[in-house]
Amino acid sequence: MSDAAAPAWRVRRATAADVPGILAISNEAAVHTAANFAVEPETLASWEESFRETAALYPWLVAVDDREHVLAFAKASPWKGRCAYEYSVEITVYVRPETHRRGIGRGLYERLIPTLRRQGYHSAIAGIALPNDASVRLHEAFGLVHVGTFQQVGWKFDRWHDVGYWQILLAEPGATRPHLRPVDDVFPVDQ
């Protein structure tokens, strides 16, 4: 394979220095699309706090170009706050609009989902504001299965939006409760 065929981006663990770039992508989606249910830009302080509080147990990944500019991100977060949900995560991926259809979302999930498995998580869930055929195809390509749709649960851009939920079991059905491993144990920062 020639160097010309190699992607002009790579996936790595996010660092605190990437949070402004991640936030810019999320805020772009919040302001211009129904894919993100925030209705106004979120603050850098809130995202920095979220990163500090979650990144040790929940992976934050970025796709960056050769100048280290953030092109896209994927992350896991707690599914719900109650203790029994500890082994389930919600997964999210956002790609800058100008870099769509380059395989970046796929590249992020190729690293995120195996990382979650190695950490010991049991279930990953993705919510998709509908319609969003590209996101549905991406999630289904990784084995996530549509498990339900909540109708008219989000009001944005003067109309109601449905949200579908897709799920993948990361461990065998009925597996015993695992010991969760920190992200550093399975995906060092320098990888």
C-alpha positions, 0 to 999 in steps of 0.5 A: 500500500502506498503512503498516498492511500493511507488516511490523513488522520489517526485515532488516539486517546484524548488528552485535556488539551483536546477538549476545546477541539472536542467541544467545538465539534459538539457545539457545531452539532448542537447549533446546526443539527438535531443529532445533538440535543443541546440547544445552545453551545456548552461551556468549555469548563463543563466539558473539562470537568466531565473529562476530568471526572470520567476519562479514567474509566470511560474512554475519550478518543479523538481522530486527529490530522497530521497537525494534531487538529481534532477531526472527530471524537468518540467517547463512552459515558455512564449509561445511568447514575444508579449503581446497577448500571455500572457495567453499561455505557453510552457511546457517542461519536461526532465527526466534523461535517467537512470530514464526513464519509472518510471512515473516521467514525468507523476508525474511532469505533474500531478502537472504542468498542474493543477498548470497552470490552477489554475494560470489562463493560457488559453493554454499550448503548447508542442513542440516535436522533432520527432520521440519521441513516449514516449513523444507523449504518455505522452503529449496525456495522459494529453489531449494535442492534436496534432495541427501541425508539422513543417517539417525540422526546426532543423538541428542537428546530420547531419540531419533535424528534424521535430517538432510536436506541441501539445496543451491543453486548460486549460480553457473553449474555449472562456473563458474571460481573467483571472487574472494570479496568481503567482505560490506562490498563487497556489503552495507554495514552501513547498508543 
